[in-house]
C-alpha cells in the first residue's frame, strides 16, 4: 500500500525529484561518520600533577613533625592537632598517590627547586629543623613543633592555591579546596597555641 506523492498538494511531486534530497542527506551522514571525532580535553594537566607530587612530599615531610608531636607534646592540644594532621595527611596522600599511579606519573616531584618557583619551597622542612625538634623537651618541644607546623602548613596552602588557580582535574581541585579550608583552620589554631 504505497502512497502516491503526486496526490498531496505542496509535497514533492514524484519520486524522481526526491532523490537528490535523499542523496544529499546520505552524503552528509556518511561525511559525519567518516570525520574524526574531536579529541576530548585531557582529564588533568601539569598543574594537577605538580600539586599532587608536591603535596605527597609535604605529607612525607610533615610526618617527621606530627608523628613525634602526636606522642610527645606536653600540651594535649598540640598532641590532638598533630594526630588530626597525621590522619588527614595519610588519607589525602593515599588518594593523591592513587591518582598519580592511574595517570602513570612519577610519585614525586622534580627535586630541581627552579621547577617549583612560585609554588612554595618544595623542601620546607630541613634536617636541622627535625634535629632541633628531636633535641627539645617539654614546652620547648611544643613551641618548636608549633613553629615548624605553621611554616609547613603555610606552604601546603600555597600549593593548594596553585591547584585552584591552574589545575584542571575536578576531583583534585575539590581536594585542594578542602585542604585549604582545613589547613587555614589548623593555622589559626596553631597561632592561638603559639600566642598562649
C-alpha positions, 0 to 999 in steps of 0.5 A, spaced: 500 500 500 504 505 497 502 512 497 502 516 491 506 523 492 503 526 486 496 526 490 498 531 496 498 538 494 505 542 496 509 535 497 514 533 492 511 531 486 514 524 484 519 520 486 524 522 481 525 529 484 526 526 491 532 523 490 537 528 490 534 530 497 535 523 499 542 523 496 544 529 499 542 527 506 546 520 505 552 524 503 552 528 509 551 522 514 556 518 511 561 525 511 559 525 519 561 518 520 567 518 516 570 525 520 574 524 526 571 525 532 574 531 536 579 529 541 576 530 548 580 535 553 585 531 557 582 529 564 588 533 568 594 537 566 601 539 569 598 543 574 594 537 577 600 533 577 605 538 580 600 539 586 599 532 587 607 530 587 608 536 591 603 535 596 605 527 597 612 530 599 609 535 604 605 529 607 612 525 607 615 531 610 610 533 615 610 526 618 617 527 621 613 533 625 606 530 627 608 523 628 613 525 634 608 531 636 602 526 636 606 522 642 610 527 645 607 534 646 606 536 653 600 540 651 594 535 649 592 540 644 598 540 640 598 532 641 590 532 638 592 537 632 598 533 630 594 526 630 588 530 626 594 532 621 597 525 621 590 522 619 588 527 614 595 527 611 595 519 610 588 519 607 589 525 602 596 522 600 593 515 599 588 518 594 593 523 591 598 517 590 592 513 587 591 518 582 598 519 580 599 511 579 592 511 574 595 517 570 602 513 570 606 519 573 612 519 577 610 519 585 614 525 586 616 531 584 622 534 580 627 535 586 630 541 581 627 547 586 627 552 579 621 547 577 617 549 583 618 557 583 612 560 585 609 554 588 612 554 595 619 551 597 618 544 595 623 542 601 620 546 607 622 542 612 630 541 613 634 536 617 636 541 622 629 543 623 627 535 625 634 535 629 632 541 633 625 538 634 628 531 636 633 535 641 627 539 645 623 537 651 617 539 654 614 546 652 620 547 648 618 541 644 611 544 643 613 551 641 618 548 636 613 543 633 608 549 633 613 553 629 615 548 624 607 546 623 605 553 621 611 554 616 609 547 613 602 548 613 603 555 610 606 552 604 601 546 603 596 552 602 600 555 597 600 549 593 593 548 594 592 555 591 596 553 585 591 547 584 585 552 584 588 557 580 591 552 574 589 545 575 584 542 571 582 535 574 575 536 578 576 531 583 583 534 585 581 541 585 575 539 590 581 536 594 585 542 594 579 546 596 578 542 602 585 542 604 585 549 604 579 550 608 582 545 613 589 547 613 587 555 614 583 552 620 589 548 623 593 555 622 589 559 626 589 554 631 596 553 631 597 561 632 592 561 638 597 555 641 603 559 639 600 566 642 598 562 649 
